[in-house]
Amino acid sequence: MTRKRSHIEIYLDVLKAVKSGTHKPTNIMYKCNLAWKPFKQILDSLVDNELLEINRIGKRRTYQLTQKGNEALRYFEAARSLLVALRSNNQK
């Protein structure tokens, strides 16, 4: 049985999806395996905190990672790598 993702992991999944080239909201939602309502709240929060920005093309919206979002993603990935390394050292 798999464990549930934490809120931070879900936010990071959204940031990673956008960084990897997925820019349309529905595609990001599918890539992150989220339902629309919680996904929309997460997306709005990331935009409000300036980690993502909205690009409007006609009536369509796409999302792009901001510099602040890129820095946050790098920071949390580095922290995750450090924790994994510490965990594997403790298991030896």
N, C-alpha and C positions, 0 to 999 in steps of 0.2 A: 504494500500500500504506500502511495506517495504522500508526502506531507503537503500541506497548503503553503502557498507562497506568502511571504510577508508583504506588507504594504510597500516597503522599500524595494523588494524584488520586483513587484509589479510595476512600480514607477520606473525602475531601471530597464525593465523589459520594453516599456513604451519608448524610452529614450533610445535604446539600442535599435529598436525597429525603425525609428525615424532616421537614425544615423546610417543604417544599412541601406537606405534608399526607399523605404516605404513611407510615402508622404500623404496618401489619402486616408481619411479617418477610418473608413470601413476596413481597408486593407490592414491598417495598424491594429485595429481591434481584433481581426481574425488572426493576425500573426502572433498577438499576445494572448490569444485564447480567452477573451473577456466578453462579457455581455455588454450591450450598449449603454445601459444606465450607469453602471460603475465606471465604465470606460470614459464616458462623457465627463463625469466628475473629475477623474484623474487628468484628462486632457485639459479641462478648464483650469485645474490647479497648476499644472505645468506651465500653461500660458500666463496665468496670473503671477506666477513666481519667476517669469521671464526665462524659463528653461527651454521653452518652445515658442516659436512665433508663427502666426497665421499668415499665409499668403493667399490672397483672394484672386482668383482668375475667373472673371464673370461671376456666376453664382456659386462656383465651386470653391472649396477651401482645401488647401494643402498645408501641411505643417513642416517646419524646418527647425533643426536644432540651433539654438543660439550659442554664442561663445560660452555663456554661463552654463548652459546645459551640457556642452561638451566638457567643460571643466568638472562639473558635478559627476558626469559619467566616468571620467578618468579617475577622479578621486575615489569613488565607490568601487571601481574595478580594482584599483591598487589596494584598497582596504580588504576587499574580498580575497585577493591573491595572498596577502599577508596572513589573513586568518586561516586560509587553507594550508599554507606552509607551516604555520604554528601548530595546527591540528595534526598534520602528518608527522612533525617532529615529536610531538607528545605521544604518538601512537607507537613510536619505535622503542 
